[in-house]
Amino acid sequence: MQSDTAHLSTPGDPGLVGPATKPVATISDRRRAAHRELVKQGTLHQDNVRTGRRKRARVEQDEAAGGGSHNAQSEAEENEATGSTSATQLEGDELEFDIDDNYFNGCQDSRDEPEPPIRQPDLRLSHTPPRPPSPPDAVRNEGSGNLPQQNLDQLTQIIVDIDAIERFAVLPKQKDAIAFIRALQHASLDDPCAKLNDAALHQPLKIEDPALRHAITTYFTLEHSANEAYERIRKSAARCFEGAADVPSHARIERLIAEYTGVESIEHDMCPESCVAFTGPFAELEHCPICGTERYDPIKLRASGGRTYVARQKFITIPLGTQLQALWPDPEHAQKMSYLSDKTEHLMNELRTNGGVFNEIDDFVMGTDYIHAVQRGDITKDDVVLMISMDGAQLYESKQSDCWIYIWIVMNHAPGDRYKKKYVLPGGFIPGPNKPKNVDSFLFPGLVYFDGMVGHSGRNGCRLYCGLIGRRKGTHYYPALLIPNDYRIPGSNHPDVSVYDLPNAASVEYPANLQKLVAAPNRTQYHRLRTETGLTKPSLLLGLLPRYTLGIPHCLTPDIMHLAQLLADLLLSLWRGIIDYTTPDHPSTWEWAVFRDANLWQAHGQSVADAAQHLPSSFDRKPRNPAQKINTGYKTWEFQMYIFGLGPALLYNIIPRQYWLNYCRLVRSFRLICQHSISIQELQAAHACFIQWEIDFEILYYQRRAERLHFIRPCVHQVTHLATETLQKGPPICYSQWTMERTIGNLGQEIRQPSNPYANLSREGVRRCQVNALKAMVPDLVEPKQDLPQGAVDLGDGYTLLRKRDPYDVRPEGGAAQAIQEYLGADVKIRRWAHLRLPNGQTARTVWRETQKPAEKLVLDGEICLAEVLYFTRLAVADGYGEDGEQNFRWQAVALVSMYSHPDRDLLELSFHAVSSCKPVEDDIRVVDAKSITDVIGMVPHRPELPSGVTEDRYFLVEKPGLDIATFGVTYEGPAEAGDDDEAQDNGD
């Protein structure tokens, strides 16, 4: 995440670094000086330092003695990039700030009544291993959900001394990283890497020529059509209308749009094997410094006598500065960009008014990292705050990532706008066939950074840099808190680590650790220090001024999208018994591996497919049968809907009880943390469930057995940081990879020639940037969208009645007629409506028009209830008397609903609120205010054996991830009195 903006192109300085630095065989005077300094500081031990050349066998022997794996991590392994973590003591349900002193002050101790107590399950195990150290009294009670204590009084950002780091640098890899940092510090418009000029800094734009406006609007309309379609319309207009002969051609209009917006693609040479890009310190090289492949086409070079240099492969960068400038010329759009400053000002005023307290976190603005930056003056009213996201794109179904894309998200927009396609700014496209090895060289032209940390399987592999030391098995480390029995591997045999006392983010140690790493005099020392510090090189981000970033590793964030998939993969691998195992362990001894039974796995897969048919269409992609499709492109969203939506109910009484309870605890906390708006009380509950889940996961599955260390994947540890990351950066949904996934998906759909997908993908990305920029600069070129469909009725507050509708009045029947009569006190005719659009974008459907029964979540008298809507209608209700004594009436939009019972309380508490199982109450039909409906939900039929011993047909609740989840605190007490009548609009129906 980065703040501030200007013209953000990032060229390198070719004069800063000469030709590629080659490895040095002996220690130079500079290396000796750095070595003596570090020995004096105690960083290196004299007896561990070796100089001169070493045979490969000796180097491998030294590396093996140091432990750990020094190879690049496989792309197929987990990619868990997270941010740093610092935490605040939470003992109540409010977060408190000391505004007067500009420091955070911990938390207000509130005594508000918590949500219904969650019953602690009895995890009885045969041969139960010892539990880790008991938590302190302050955090032992799960209901309190206290977060770890950390001193937040330090608002001063830690600064890394690049000059000192550069003096100590010895190895070529470290020197290359520092060279990119220096080039970024000296970036300017006239550098060769920028390939820009002052013309890119455009002025406010007006387009008044009718022919040109017609050409642009036609181009917008046919944006995803063939070029020939535009040319045919242009020629037809020229024949039929006077003056239309001046309409530019398709090629000409594309050039004009690029000229108007200043948004153009910049091509840079790269290694044909995707190792490096020839930028920054690599700009003058003619061979790849990693694989030695030639940069230029040797055939064309020889044929031209050494005069024609044609790069064998190129990649595309789209400068950020010109895209940002396009957001400001139009006053209306500039007003949209003021959301962040307005929200910040409102938040600060609210904190002053409320004594430094807020009860809910609903955006990154409420994270401590952002507020600290504002208090330091690093982020000001006129700054632009950006978030960067990078991921691989799978352009062919049968391959892995064919290319890599990175995007910018402008956080100044409101949450409802910032993730829309027209506001997401593509930054660059990197072709395959392989994963980039020196990412800095590719990202350098676009002003993007890389973290410079070890992979997830490193000894210090937590990307939050919390300092938790992994335990080694083979060449990998795993973040197990409990030490295995009879485990004596040096460097990994530290005592049990209490989950209640995990180290906080150690950003204060980052500069010192980085200096140690950079000063390594040889590869053996480098690998040892890399294992010890968890770092691999200086981050490119250090090339920016400190006030323009949140710093390393604070700028990194967790990604709940990939985390959901990683957790799902881990659990399914265990339950299916297909995870790797090491003798003497064997899946036949795993009592949790119930799906080793192929018939049971097939039956469960079919139950998932059947249950998915009861989910509303607004839930997007429904999970397919995992027994048939899990190895053929099962999507991340499907995993999340399956494991964190349907799973708890479908796996009830399928997997053994203690494992199911542990799973439900994870589901409950993950649902809470995925909300767009999270109360402090919910954050406490999520944190308590997460940390208890990790403890019990290790006890149940890993059981202190060294051969099972690989069960404790990094995702198991990462969940313990999610609550504290939410405090620092806001809800994780605000910075998840879902936006990146959608961008890859909709760009991929626009590829026109499958034979050359990368070229077409990058071209579509550039085209989108140009079109979005011009639309933002001159919005009157875009035909305004119709706010409401024909015949719809705006009810206000984001609610809209949608057709179909009865063409004439009808008399209600049965229970609906009785409910309306009780509501109005009269027998009336009505017109039924089929759909209601909700403020969250969902559409509530009705039994009247749908063969599949939908369901909705609504709030009645402050209580969350579940019901299915029979139909919507509008009733004329009394609204007082006028001055003439005549009674006034107003239109009231209502819903006729058939209620569900309150969830079975025993099952609700047993599952930690993960399974809400209800029954329809057939004779309970009510008239409710249409605006009391908050969400569309899925009610899936199942037949469970309840904790009471009763087996009966019921329905369990499934909610769309990201929306506010239901919290049931009051038992169902039967029909309530009708009479909700909030104001609605009257349009004469």
Secondary structure, 3 states (H helix, E strand, C coil): CECCCCCCCCCCCCCCCCCCCCCCCCCCHHHHHHHHHHHHHCCCCHHHCCCCCCCHHHHHHHHHHHCCCCCCCCCCCCCCCCCCCCCCCCCCCCEEEECCCCEECCCCCCCCCCCCCCCCCCCCCCCCCCCCCCCCHHHHCCCCCCCCCCCCCCCCCCCCCHHHHHHHCCCHHHHHHHHHHHHHHCCCCCCCCCCCCHHHCCCCCCCCCHHHHHHHHHHHHCCCCCHHHHHHHHHHHHHHCCCHHHCCCHHHHHHHHHHHHCCCCEEEEECCCCCCECCHHHCCCCECCCCCCECECHHHHHHCCCCCCCECCEEEECCHHHHHHCCCCCHHHHHHCCHHHHHHHHHHHHHHHCCCEECEECCHHHCHHHHHHHHHCCCCCCCCCEEEEEEEECCCCCCCCCEEEEEEEECCCCHHHHCCHHHEEEEEEEECCCCCCCHHHHHHHHCCCCCCECCCCCCCCCCCCCCCCCEEECCEEECCCCCCCCCCCCCCCCCCCCHHHCCCCCHHHHHHHHHHHHCCCCHHHHHHHHHHHCECCCCHHHHCCHHHECCCCCCCCCCHHHHHHHHHHHHHHHHHCCCCCCCCCCHHHCCCCHHHCHHHHHHHHHHHHHHHCCCCHHHCCCCCCHHHHCCCCCCHHHHHHHHHHHHHHHCCCCCCHHHHHHHHHHHHHHHHHCCCCEEHHHHHHHHHHHHHHHHHHHHHHHCCCHHHHHHCCHHHHHHHHHHHHHHHHCCHHHHCCHHHHHHHHHHHCCCCCCCCHHHHHHHHHHHHHHHHHHHHHCHHHCCCCCCCCCCCEEEECCEEEEEEECCCCECCCHHHHHHHHHHHCCCCCECCEEEEECCCCCEECCCCCCCCCCEEEEEECCEEEEEEEEEEEEEEEEEEECCCCCEEEEEEEEEEEEEECCCCHHHHHHCCCCCCEECEEEEEEEEEEHHHEEEEEEEEEECCECCCCCECCEEEEECCCCCCCCCCCCCCCCCCCCCCCCCCCCCCC
